[in-house]
Amino acid sequence: MKRIFAIAMLLSLTLSLSLFPSAAETSDSGQIDQLTVAIGSDQGPLTPFSGCSTKSWELHGLVYDNLYEMDTHRVLQPSLATSYEVSEDYTVYTFHLRDDVKWHDGEQFTSEDVKFSYELAANVVNSVNFTAPAQTIQTINTPDPYTVEFVFEEPRSEEIMDILFGCMPIVAEHVYAGLTNDEIAANTALALGTGPYKVVDMKPEEYYHLEANEEYFGGTPVAKELIMPVILDRNSAMTALKAHQIDAMAAEIPAEMMDQFRSDDSLAVLEGTGFSSTLLFLNESRAPFDVKEVRQAISYAINTQELVDVILLGRGTVASPGFVNPNDKLYNPETPAHEYNPEKAKELLDQVGFVDVDGDGFREN
């Protein structure tokens, strides 16, 4: 079951002002002076290679940039890199970088920063998301300040673009050079990037304070200041939003509460594809799940469309039999669809001897 998520605000740079309650005031320049966005958990020291979880990617994305960025349709768009080429044997990826990017401290961004970041991910840190993919790189060459070449020992599909080149933040060599894992782990002073927002202050479990990078190569950020209080309880955050104590919240809204939020003219809800799945796993080493026909019967007995309609109130997508979301660019539309067939399920269970012997409505064995 693929979920369509709804949140009060995406941490994006392209939001229109109509998405926010009236508490956020707009300056003459068209920017919002200050935007208060509640987040549901502490996101750590904002150093990408020390406990950067999937949930914190949006916040990291305000401070750091990747070579390429995924848009809302999971299509890669140029960011720090303007273009790239792949060799005929798919072992060499060459990126051409922007020459107008500066780090938040004013230092110039170059290909050496890119090389350093990938070598850091592969050899120094232990990042769940990036270390293993980075270790597949054989060598990294920087023929000039704005060209970087990645050489792989074996041909690599362009799908590696998604993880290595579309998700991994680039960090500043002059800030990170010479530091050990322990020195990186909780060092808030390392939260320095090229992104649309600079880190002013942060207090664990309480708040993050960011200010706009007015020289950002991607355009003028929406708000001059971002205040991001950590509100652990979602209901408390929703109450604060309705009371206009905060301007927005970055949290998933339960399907049953969507209409309640939509009925408030001062609020707006953004809907989008979450690309997450609800999966049912069976332990095939234990009876009766070690019998193939039983597993097939369970599949035939589940009405996934009804799950979407009842549990998610229709705000979801029926999943494919695999891991790839039907809305994902990698999804093969020829993938066989899940079949809901209770009669087929009963036939399979009968075939392998799981029958209702005493007529009490439960299959024995």
Contacts in CASP RR format, 6 or more apart in sequence:
PFRMAT RR
TARGET T0000
AUTHOR 0000-0000-0000
METHOD contacts of the structure
MODEL  1
MKRIFAIAMLLSLTLSLSLFPSAAETSDSGQIDQLTVAIGSDQGPLTPFS
GCSTKSWELHGLVYDNLYEMDTHRVLQPSLATSYEVSEDYTVYTFHLRDD
VKWHDGEQFTSEDVKFSYELAANVVNSVNFTAPAQTIQTINTPDPYTVEF
VFEEPRSEEIMDILFGCMPIVAEHVYAGLTNDEIAANTALALGTGPYKVV
DMKPEEYYHLEANEEYFGGTPVAKELIMPVILDRNSAMTALKAHQIDAMA
AEIPAEMMDQFRSDDSLAVLEGTGFSSTLLFLNESRAPFDVKEVRQAISY
AINTQELVDVILLGRGTVASPGFVNPNDKLYNPETPAHEYNPEKAKELLD
QVGFVDVDGDGFREN
1 277 0 8 1.000
1 278 0 8 1.000
1 304 0 8 1.000
1 307 0 8 1.000
1 308 0 8 1.000
1 311 0 8 1.000
1 312 0 8 1.000
1 316 0 8 1.000
1 317 0 8 1.000
1 318 0 8 1.000
1 319 0 8 1.000
2 273 0 8 1.000
2 274 0 8 1.000
2 275 0 8 1.000
2 276 0 8 1.000
2 277 0 8 1.000
2 278 0 8 1.000
2 316 0 8 1.000
2 317 0 8 1.000
2 318 0 8 1.000
2 319 0 8 1.000
2 325 0 8 1.000
2 326 0 8 1.000
2 327 0 8 1.000
3 274 0 8 1.000
3 276 0 8 1.000
3 277 0 8 1.000
3 278 0 8 1.000
3 312 0 8 1.000
3 315 0 8 1.000
3 316 0 8 1.000
3 317 0 8 1.000
4 271 0 8 1.000
4 272 0 8 1.000
4 273 0 8 1.000
4 274 0 8 1.000
4 312 0 8 1.000
4 315 0 8 1.000
4 316 0 8 1.000
4 317 0 8 1.000
5 252 0 8 1.000
5 271 0 8 1.000
5 272 0 8 1.000
5 273 0 8 1.000
5 274 0 8 1.000
5 276 0 8 1.000
6 252 0 8 1.000
6 253 0 8 1.000
6 255 0 8 1.000
6 258 0 8 1.000
6 269 0 8 1.000
6 270 0 8 1.000
6 271 0 8 1.000
6 272 0 8 1.000
6 315 0 8 1.000
7 249 0 8 1.000
7 250 0 8 1.000
7 251 0 8 1.000
7 252 0 8 1.000
7 253 0 8 1.000
7 269 0 8 1.000
7 270 0 8 1.000
8 241 0 8 1.000
8 248 0 8 1.000
8 249 0 8 1.000
8 250 0 8 1.000
8 251 0 8 1.000
8 253 0 8 1.000
8 261 0 8 1.000
8 267 0 8 1.000
8 268 0 8 1.000
8 269 0 8 1.000
8 270 0 8 1.000
9 15 0 8 1.000
9 19 0 8 1.000
9 20 0 8 1.000
9 37 0 8 1.000
9 247 0 8 1.000
9 248 0 8 1.000
9 249 0 8 1.000
9 250 0 8 1.000
9 270 0 8 1.000
10 58 0 8 1.000
10 250 0 8 1.000
10 270 0 8 1.000
11 37 0 8 1.000
11 58 0 8 1.000
11 59 0 8 1.000
11 61 0 8 1.000
11 62 0 8 1.000
11 250 0 8 1.000
13 196 0 8 1.000
13 218 0 8 1.000
13 219 0 8 1.000
13 221 0 8 1.000
13 222 0 8 1.000
14 222 0 8 1.000
15 222 0 8 1.000
17 24 0 8 1.000
17 26 0 8 1.000
17 30 0 8 1.000
17 32 0 8 1.000
18 268 0 8 1.000
19 248 0 8 1.000
19 268 0 8 1.000
19 270 0 8 1.000
20 32 0 8 1.000
20 35 0 8 1.000
20 247 0 8 1.000
20 248 0 8 1.000
20 268 0 8 1.000
21 241 0 8 1.000
21 244 0 8 1.000
21 247 0 8 1.000
21 248 0 8 1.000
21 266 0 8 1.000
21 267 0 8 1.000
22 244 0 8 1.000
22 266 0 8 1.000
23 36 0 8 1.000
23 244 0 8 1.000
23 245 0 8 1.000
23 246 0 8 1.000
23 247 0 8 1.000
24 32 0 8 1.000
24 33 0 8 1.000
24 34 0 8 1.000
24 35 0 8 1.000
24 36 0 8 1.000
24 223 0 8 1.000
24 247 0 8 1.000
25 32 0 8 1.000
25 33 0 8 1.000
25 34 0 8 1.000
26 32 0 8 1.000
26 33 0 8 1.000
27 33 0 8 1.000
27 224 0 8 1.000
29 220 0 8 1.000
31 212 0 8 1.000
31 220 0 8 1.000
31 221 0 8 1.000
31 222 0 8 1.000
31 223 0 8 1.000
31 224 0 8 1.000
32 222 0 8 1.000
32 223 0 8 1.000
32 224 0 8 1.000
33 223 0 8 1.000
33 224 0 8 1.000
33 225 0 8 1.000
34 223 0 8 1.000
34 224 0 8 1.000
34 225 0 8 1.000
34 226 0 8 1.000
34 227 0 8 1.000
35 222 0 8 1.000
35 223 0 8 1.000
35 225 0 8 1.000
35 226 0 8 1.000
35 227 0 8 1.000
35 247 0 8 1.000
35 248 0 8 1.000
36 226 0 8 1.000
36 227 0 8 1.000
36 228 0 8 1.000
36 229 0 8 1.000
36 245 0 8 1.000
36 246 0 8 1.000
36 247 0 8 1.000
36 248 0 8 1.000
37 226 0 8 1.000
37 227 0 8 1.000
37 228 0 8 1.000
37 246 0 8 1.000
37 247 0 8 1.000
37 248 0 8 1.000
37 249 0 8 1.000
37 250 0 8 1.000
38 228 0 8 1.000
38 229 0 8 1.000
38 230 0 8 1.000
38 231 0 8 1.000
38 237 0 8 1.000
38 240 0 8 1.000
38 241 0 8 1.000
38 246 0 8 1.000
38 248 0 8 1.000
38 249 0 8 1.000
38 250 0 8 1.000
38 251 0 8 1.000
39 59 0 8 1.000
39 208 0 8 1.000
39 228 0 8 1.000
39 229 0 8 1.000
39 230 0 8 1.000
39 231 0 8 1.000
39 249 0 8 1.000
39 250 0 8 1.000
39 251 0 8 1.000
40 230 0 8 1.000
40 231 0 8 1.000
40 232 0 8 1.000
40 234 0 8 1.000
40 237 0 8 1.000
40 249 0 8 1.000
40 250 0 8 1.000
40 251 0 8 1.000
41 55 0 8 1.000
41 230 0 8 1.000
41 232 0 8 1.000
42 204 0 8 1.000
42 205 0 8 1.000
42 230 0 8 1.000
43 53 0 8 1.000
43 55 0 8 1.000
43 56 0 8 1.000
43 59 0 8 1.000
43 60 0 8 1.000
43 208 0 8 1.000
44 51 0 8 1.000
44 56 0 8 1.000
44 186 0 8 1.000
44 202 0 8 1.000
44 204 0 8 1.000
45 185 0 8 1.000
45 186 0 8 1.000
45 187 0 8 1.000
45 188 0 8 1.000
45 190 0 8 1.000
45 191 0 8 1.000
45 202 0 8 1.000
46 56 0 8 1.000
46 59 0 8 1.000
46 60 0 8 1.000
46 63 0 8 1.000
46 188 0 8 1.000
46 191 0 8 1.000
46 199 0 8 1.000
46 202 0 8 1.000
46 208 0 8 1.000
47 171 0 8 1.000
47 184 0 8 1.000
47 185 0 8 1.000
47 187 0 8 1.000
47 188 0 8 1.000
47 190 0 8 1.000
47 191 0 8 1.000
48 60 0 8 1.000
48 64 0 8 1.000
48 127 0 8 1.000
48 168 0 8 1.000
48 169 0 8 1.000
48 171 0 8 1.000
49 120 0 8 1.000
49 121 0 8 1.000
49 124 0 8 1.000
49 125 0 8 1.000
49 127 0 8 1.000
49 130 0 8 1.000
49 171 0 8 1.000
49 184 0 8 1.000
50 125 0 8 1.000
50 181 0 8 1.000
50 184 0 8 1.000
50 185 0 8 1.000
50 186 0 8 1.000
51 127 0 8 1.000
51 128 0 8 1.000
52 60 0 8 1.000
52 127 0 8 1.000
52 129 0 8 1.000
52 169 0 8 1.000
54 129 0 8 1.000
57 167 0 8 1.000
58 250 0 8 1.000
59 208 0 8 1.000
59 228 0 8 1.000
60 169 0 8 1.000
61 169 0 8 1.000
61 195 0 8 1.000
62 195 0 8 1.000
62 196 0 8 1.000
62 197 0 8 1.000
62 210 0 8 1.000
62 226 0 8 1.000
63 191 0 8 1.000
63 192 0 8 1.000
63 193 0 8 1.000
63 195 0 8 1.000
63 197 0 8 1.000
63 198 0 8 1.000
63 199 0 8 1.000
63 210 0 8 1.000
64 169 0 8 1.000
64 170 0 8 1.000
64 171 0 8 1.000
64 193 0 8 1.000
64 194 0 8 1.000
64 195 0 8 1.000
65 79 0 8 1.000
65 80 0 8 1.000
65 101 0 8 1.000
65 169 0 8 1.000
65 170 0 8 1.000
65 193 0 8 1.000
65 194 0 8 1.000
65 195 0 8 1.000
66 79 0 8 1.000
66 80 0 8 1.000
66 165 0 8 1.000
66 166 0 8 1.000
66 167 0 8 1.000
66 168 0 8 1.000
66 169 0 8 1.000
66 170 0 8 1.000
67 79 0 8 1.000
67 80 0 8 1.000
67 81 0 8 1.000
67 84 0 8 1.000
67 95 0 8 1.000
67 97 0 8 1.000
67 114 0 8 1.000
67 165 0 8 1.000
67 166 0 8 1.000
67 168 0 8 1.000
67 170 0 8 1.000
68 76 0 8 1.000
68 77 0 8 1.000
68 78 0 8 1.000
68 79 0 8 1.000
68 81 0 8 1.000
68 84 0 8 1.000
68 161 0 8 1.000
68 165 0 8 1.000
68 166 0 8 1.000
69 76 0 8 1.000
69 77 0 8 1.000
69 78 0 8 1.000
69 79 0 8 1.000
69 166 0 8 1.000
70 76 0 8 1.000
70 77 0 8 1.000
70 162 0 8 1.000
70 166 0 8 1.000
70 167 0 8 1.000
71 77 0 8 1.000
72 272 0 8 1.000
72 273 0 8 1.000
73 329 0 8 1.000
74 162 0 8 1.000
74 275 0 8 1.000
74 328 0 8 1.000
74 329 0 8 1.000
75 329 0 8 1.000
76 161 0 8 1.000
76 162 0 8 1.000
76 165 0 8 1.000
76 166 0 8 1.000
80 97 0 8 1.000
80 98 0 8 1.000
80 101 0 8 1.000
80 109 0 8 1.000
80 114 0 8 1.000
80 170 0 8 1.000
80 194 0 8 1.000
81 95 0 8 1.000
81 96 0 8 1.000
81 97 0 8 1.000
81 98 0 8 1.000
81 165 0 8 1.000
82 96 0 8 1.000
82 97 0 8 1.000
82 98 0 8 1.000
83 95 0 8 1.000
83 96 0 8 1.000
84 93 0 8 1.000
84 94 0 8 1.000
84 95 0 8 1.000
84 96 0 8 1.000
84 165 0 8 1.000
85 93 0 8 1.000
85 94 0 8 1.000
86 92 0 8 1.000
86 93 0 8 1.000
86 94 0 8 1.000
86 158 0 8 1.000
87 93 0 8 1.000
87 94 0 8 1.000
89 155 0 8 1.000
90 152 0 8 1.000
90 155 0 8 1.000
90 156 0 8 1.000
90 157 0 8 1.000
90 158 0 8 1.000
91 151 0 8 1.000
91 152 0 8 1.000
91 153 0 8 1.000
91 154 0 8 1.000
91 155 0 8 1.000
91 156 0 8 1.000
92 149 0 8 1.000
92 150 0 8 1.000
92 151 0 8 1.000
92 152 0 8 1.000
93 149 0 8 1.000
93 150 0 8 1.000
93 152 0 8 1.000
93 156 0 8 1.000
93 161 0 8 1.000
93 165 0 8 1.000
94 147 0 8 1.000
94 148 0 8 1.000
94 149 0 8 1.000
94 150 0 8 1.000
95 114 0 8 1.000
95 147 0 8 1.000
95 148 0 8 1.000
95 149 0 8 1.000
95 150 0 8 1.000
95 165 0 8 1.000
96 146 0 8 1.000
96 147 0 8 1.000
97 109 0 8 1.000
97 110 0 8 1.000
97 111 0 8 1.000
97 114 0 8 1.000
97 145 0 8 1.000
97 146 0 8 1.000
97 147 0 8 1.000
97 148 0 8 1.000
98 109 0 8 1.000
98 146 0 8 1.000
98 217 0 8 1.000
99 145 0 8 1.000
99 146 0 8 1.000
100 217 0 8 1.000
101 108 0 8 1.000
101 109 0 8 1.000
101 194 0 8 1.000
101 217 0 8 1.000
102 108 0 8 1.000
102 109 0 8 1.000
102 194 0 8 1.000
102 215 0 8 1.000
103 109 0 8 1.000
103 172 0 8 1.000
103 174 0 8 1.000
103 175 0 8 1.000
103 192 0 8 1.000
103 193 0 8 1.000
103 194 0 8 1.000
104 192 0 8 1.000
104 193 0 8 1.000
104 194 0 8 1.000
104 195 0 8 1.000
104 198 0 8 1.000
104 199 0 8 1.000
104 213 0 8 1.000
105 172 0 8 1.000
105 175 0 8 1.000
105 192 0 8 1.000
107 172 0 8 1.000
107 174 0 8 1.000
109 170 0 8 1.000
109 172 0 8 1.000
109 194 0 8 1.000
110 142 0 8 1.000
110 145 0 8 1.000
110 146 0 8 1.000
111 142 0 8 1.000
111 144 0 8 1.000
111 145 0 8 1.000
111 146 0 8 1.000
111 147 0 8 1.000
111 148 0 8 1.000
112 142 0 8 1.000
112 145 0 8 1.000
112 173 0 8 1.000
113 170 0 8 1.000
113 171 0 8 1.000
113 172 0 8 1.000
113 173 0 8 1.000
114 140 0 8 1.000
114 142 0 8 1.000
114 148 0 8 1.000
114 170 0 8 1.000
115 140 0 8 1.000
115 142 0 8 1.000
115 148 0 8 1.000
116 171 0 8 1.000
116 173 0 8 1.000
116 176 0 8 1.000
116 177 0 8 1.000
117 168 0 8 1.000
117 169 0 8 1.000
117 170 0 8 1.000
117 171 0 8 1.000
117 173 0 8 1.000
118 134 0 8 1.000
118 137 0 8 1.000
118 140 0 8 1.000
118 150 0 8 1.000
118 164 0 8 1.000
118 168 0 8 1.000
119 134 0 8 1.000
119 140 0 8 1.000
120 171 0 8 1.000
120 176 0 8 1.000
121 127 0 8 1.000
121 130 0 8 1.000
121 131 0 8 1.000
121 134 0 8 1.000
121 168 0 8 1.000
122 131 0 8 1.000
122 134 0 8 1.000
122 135 0 8 1.000
122 137 0 8 1.000
124 180 0 8 1.000
124 181 0 8 1.000
124 184 0 8 1.000
125 131 0 8 1.000
125 181 0 8 1.000
125 184 0 8 1.000
126 181 0 8 1.000
129 163 0 8 1.000
129 167 0 8 1.000
129 168 0 8 1.000
130 163 0 8 1.000
130 164 0 8 1.000
130 167 0 8 1.000
130 168 0 8 1.000
133 160 0 8 1.000
133 163 0 8 1.000
133 164 0 8 1.000
134 164 0 8 1.000
134 168 0 8 1.000
136 152 0 8 1.000
136 153 0 8 1.000
136 156 0 8 1.000
136 160 0 8 1.000
137 150 0 8 1.000
137 151 0 8 1.000
137 152 0 8 1.000
137 164 0 8 1.000
138 151 0 8 1.000
138 152 0 8 1.000
138 153 0 8 1.000
139 151 0 8 1.000
140 148 0 8 1.000
140 149 0 8 1.000
140 150 0 8 1.000
140 151 0 8 1.000
141 148 0 8 1.000
141 149 0 8 1.000
141 151 0 8 1.000
142 148 0 8 1.000
142 149 0 8 1.000
143 149 0 8 1.000
150 164 0 8 1.000
159 330 0 8 1.000
169 193 0 8 1.000
170 193 0 8 1.000
170 194 0 8 1.000
171 190 0 8 1.000
171 193 0 8 1.000
172 192 0 8 1.000
172 193 0 8 1.000
175 190 0 8 1.000
175 192 0 8 1.000
176 184 0 8 1.000
176 190 0 8 1.000
179 187 0 8 1.000
179 190 0 8 1.000
184 190 0 8 1.000
188 199 0 8 1.000
188 202 0 8 1.000
191 199 0 8 1.000
191 202 0 8 1.000
192 198 0 8 1.000
192 199 0 8 1.000
194 213 0 8 1.000
194 217 0 8 1.000
195 213 0 8 1.000
195 216 0 8 1.000
196 212 0 8 1.000
196 213 0 8 1.000
196 216 0 8 1.000
196 218 0 8 1.000
196 219 0 8 1.000
196 221 0 8 1.000
197 210 0 8 1.000
197 211 0 8 1.000
197 212 0 8 1.000
197 213 0 8 1.000
197 221 0 8 1.000
197 226 0 8 1.000
198 210 0 8 1.000
198 211 0 8 1.000
198 212 0 8 1.000
198 213 0 8 1.000
199 208 0 8 1.000
199 209 0 8 1.000
199 210 0 8 1.000
200 209 0 8 1.000
200 210 0 8 1.000
200 211 0 8 1.000
201 207 0 8 1.000
201 208 0 8 1.000
201 209 0 8 1.000
202 208 0 8 1.000
202 209 0 8 1.000
205 230 0 8 1.000
206 229 0 8 1.000
206 230 0 8 1.000
207 227 0 8 1.000
207 228 0 8 1.000
207 229 0 8 1.000
207 230 0 8 1.000
208 226 0 8 1.000
208 227 0 8 1.000
208 228 0 8 1.000
208 230 0 8 1.000
209 225 0 8 1.000
209 226 0 8 1.000
209 227 0 8 1.000
209 228 0 8 1.000
210 225 0 8 1.000
210 226 0 8 1.000
210 228 0 8 1.000
211 224 0 8 1.000
211 225 0 8 1.000
211 226 0 8 1.000
212 220 0 8 1.000
212 221 0 8 1.000
212 223 0 8 1.000
212 224 0 8 1.000
212 225 0 8 1.000
213 221 0 8 1.000
214 220 0 8 1.000
214 221 0 8 1.000
229 246 0 8 1.000
231 237 0 8 1.000
231 240 0 8 1.000
231 246 0 8 1.000
231 249 0 8 1.000
234 251 0 8 1.000
237 246 0 8 1.000
237 249 0 8 1.000
237 251 0 8 1.000
238 249 0 8 1.000
238 253 0 8 1.000
238 257 0 8 1.000
240 246 0 8 1.000
240 249 0 8 1.000
241 248 0 8 1.000
241 249 0 8 1.000
241 267 0 8 1.000
242 264 0 8 1.000
242 267 0 8 1.000
244 266 0 8 1.000
253 261 0 8 1.000
253 269 0 8 1.000
255 311 0 8 1.000
255 312 0 8 1.000
255 313 0 8 1.000
255 314 0 8 1.000
255 315 0 8 1.000
256 313 0 8 1.000
258 269 0 8 1.000
258 313 0 8 1.000
258 315 0 8 1.000
261 267 0 8 1.000
261 269 0 8 1.000
262 269 0 8 1.000
271 315 0 8 1.000
273 317 0 8 1.000
273 325 0 8 1.000
273 327 0 8 1.000
274 325 0 8 1.000
275 325 0 8 1.000
275 327 0 8 1.000
275 328 0 8 1.000
276 325 0 8 1.000
277 319 0 8 1.000
277 323 0 8 1.000
277 325 0 8 1.000
278 319 0 8 1.000
280 298 0 8 1.000
280 302 0 8 1.000
282 289 0 8 1.000
282 295 0 8 1.000
282 298 0 8 1.000
283 289 0 8 1.000
284 290 0 8 1.000
284 295 0 8 1.000
288 294 0 8 1.000
288 354 0 8 1.000
288 365 0 8 1.000
289 295 0 8 1.000
291 352 0 8 1.000
293 348 0 8 1.000
293 349 0 8 1.000
293 351 0 8 1.000
293 352 0 8 1.000
294 348 0 8 1.000
294 349 0 8 1.000
294 352 0 8 1.000
294 354 0 8 1.000
296 345 0 8 1.000
296 348 0 8 1.000
297 344 0 8 1.000
297 345 0 8 1.000
297 346 0 8 1.000
297 348 0 8 1.000
297 349 0 8 1.000
298 345 0 8 1.000
299 338 0 8 1.000
299 339 0 8 1.000
299 345 0 8 1.000
300 339 0 8 1.000
300 340 0 8 1.000
300 341 0 8 1.000
300 342 0 8 1.000
300 344 0 8 1.000
300 345 0 8 1.000
300 348 0 8 1.000
301 340 0 8 1.000
301 342 0 8 1.000
301 345 0 8 1.000
302 338 0 8 1.000
302 340 0 8 1.000
303 340 0 8 1.000
304 318 0 8 1.000
304 319 0 8 1.000
304 338 0 8 1.000
304 340 0 8 1.000
305 318 0 8 1.000
305 340 0 8 1.000
308 314 0 8 1.000
308 315 0 8 1.000
308 316 0 8 1.000
308 317 0 8 1.000
308 318 0 8 1.000
317 325 0 8 1.000
317 326 0 8 1.000
317 327 0 8 1.000
318 326 0 8 1.000
318 338 0 8 1.000
319 325 0 8 1.000
319 326 0 8 1.000
319 338 0 8 1.000
320 326 0 8 1.000
320 331 0 8 1.000
320 335 0 8 1.000
320 337 0 8 1.000
320 338 0 8 1.000
321 335 0 8 1.000
321 336 0 8 1.000
321 337 0 8 1.000
321 338 0 8 1.000
322 335 0 8 1.000
324 330 0 8 1.000
324 331 0 8 1.000
324 332 0 8 1.000
324 335 0 8 1.000
325 331 0 8 1.000
349 355 0 8 1.000
349 363 0 8 1.000
353 365 0 8 1.000
354 363 0 8 1.000
354 364 0 8 1.000
354 365 0 8 1.000
355 363 0 8 1.000
355 364 0 8 1.000
355 365 0 8 1.000
356 362 0 8 1.000
356 363 0 8 1.000
356 364 0 8 1.000
357 364 0 8 1.000
358 364 0 8 1.000
END
